[in-house]
Each structure stands twice: as structure tokens, then as C-alpha cells.
Amino acid sequence: MNRFLTLYCLPGRLIAEYKYLWPKKGELWVSDRRRSHGFVHFLYSTGFYLAAFVMLSLVMAAREGQQRARAAETATITLPDSPAVQNGQPLYQGPATFASPPVAEANPVGSVAGEEGK
């Protein structure tokens, strides 16, 4: 168990060492305390493994999406044997358009429909 914990905490120990060697302004004593503290190594290592897991998950999801897109591009489509397909007519004509209902013309004021010629 001790070897496993030592190997598990190795990234945290390296991060703590890096922060000790190149501290931010005013953090020299804090980085020295973190350098030799085992729990800090464990926390840094856990954060490292969590970040690595998230990054690998994102890469795998992107790669899977690319593979699905590539498979969709190369997929063959089999059309049904209908007379429309045999005559070369497309199966889908696009969105349906509907004609608007006829609009009656407005009558001039004072006239009755059908009496325009009098």
C-alpha cells in the first residue's frame, strides 16, 4: 500500500517541488511548507489525475465524434425499388409550400360589389 501511495503522490510531489523552485512573489515560505507535506502531495496528485481524466475524456469524445462523422459520410444509402426512384424522381421535394388564400380587392367607398360598371 505504501508503494502505491508513493507512486500515486509522485505528480503532486513534482508539482510541489516545481512551486518551491519557482515560487510566486511572496510565497517562498508557503511553498517550502507545501514541499514537505504529504497531504498536499496527495491533493495535488488527485487534482492532476482528475485533470488528466477530463482531458482524456474530451479527446476520446472528439475522436468518437470524428469517427461517427466519417462513418456517416461513407455510409451507402439504399433506395427502395419504387417507380418514382426508377424514373429518376427524387423521394424528397423539399418543404411543402402552401399558396395563400385569395384576397378580395377592397371596394371604393360608397360602391357596392358588382356595381362598378354603372
N, C-alpha and C positions, 0 to 999 in steps of 0.2 A: 504494500500500500504506500509505503514511504517513497519508493522509486516512482510509482505512478504520480504521486503528488509533486515530486520534484520535476518530472517531465512536464506535467500539466502546468506548473507555475513558471516554466522556463520563459515563455514570451513575456510574462509580467516582470520577471526579473530583468530581462533585457530592456524593457520599456523603462523601468525604474532606473537602471544604470544609465540609459540614454538621457533621462531627465536630470540625473545627477551630474553627468559630464557637461551638459549644455542647459543649465537652468535659465529660466526667465529672470528678469531683473528683480532682485529681492527675494528669490525663492531658493537660495543656496542651502539654508539650514533645513527648510522643509523637505527639499529633495534628498538631503542626507538622511533624514529620519525615514523617509519612504524607501530609500535604497536598501535598508537592512530590516525592513518589516515584512514578515511573511504574509500577513493578511492582505497587505497592499499588493503584493505579488499575485496573490490569488484573485483579487478583484481585477487587476489589470489583465490577467490571463483570461478571466471569464469574459471581460469586455472584448478582448482580442478574438476569442473563439466565436462570440456572438456576432461580431462584425464580419468575420470570415464566413460564417454560415449565411448571413444575409446577402453578402456579395455573391457567394456561390449560388444561392437560390435565384437571385436576379439573373445571373449569367445563364443558368440552366433554363429558366423560363424564356429568356430571349432566344436561346438556341432552339428550344422546342417550338416557339412561335415561327422561327425561320423555317424549320423543317416542315411544319404544317403548311406554311405558305408555299413552299417549294412543291410539296405533295399536291396541293390544290392546283398549282399551275400545270403540273404534268399529268393530272388525272384525265382519263379519257371519258367522254360523255357518250353514252349510247342512247340514241334516239329511238323512239318507238316506231314500229313499221305502220305508219298511218298514211293514207293517200295524200294528206297535206304535206308530209315530210318527203314523200316520194316525188311530189311535183315541185319541190324546192321552196315551198312556202314556209316562212318561219312560224314556230309554235307560239311565239310571244310577239305581239304587235306594239307593245308599249302601253303606257297608261291610257285608260279609256277617257275620251273627251266627250262631253255632252254639249249639245247645242243649247244655247239659252232660249227660253220661250220667246215667241214674237212679242214685240212691244207695240201696243196700239199707238198711233200717232195722236198727238194732242189736238183737239179741235179748237179753232179760234173762238174767242169769247163771243157768245151770242148765237153761234151757229149750232145746228143740230146735225148729228151724224146722218149722212145720206142726202143732205140738202145743200151741198156745196155748189152745185151747178145752177141753182135757181136764181 
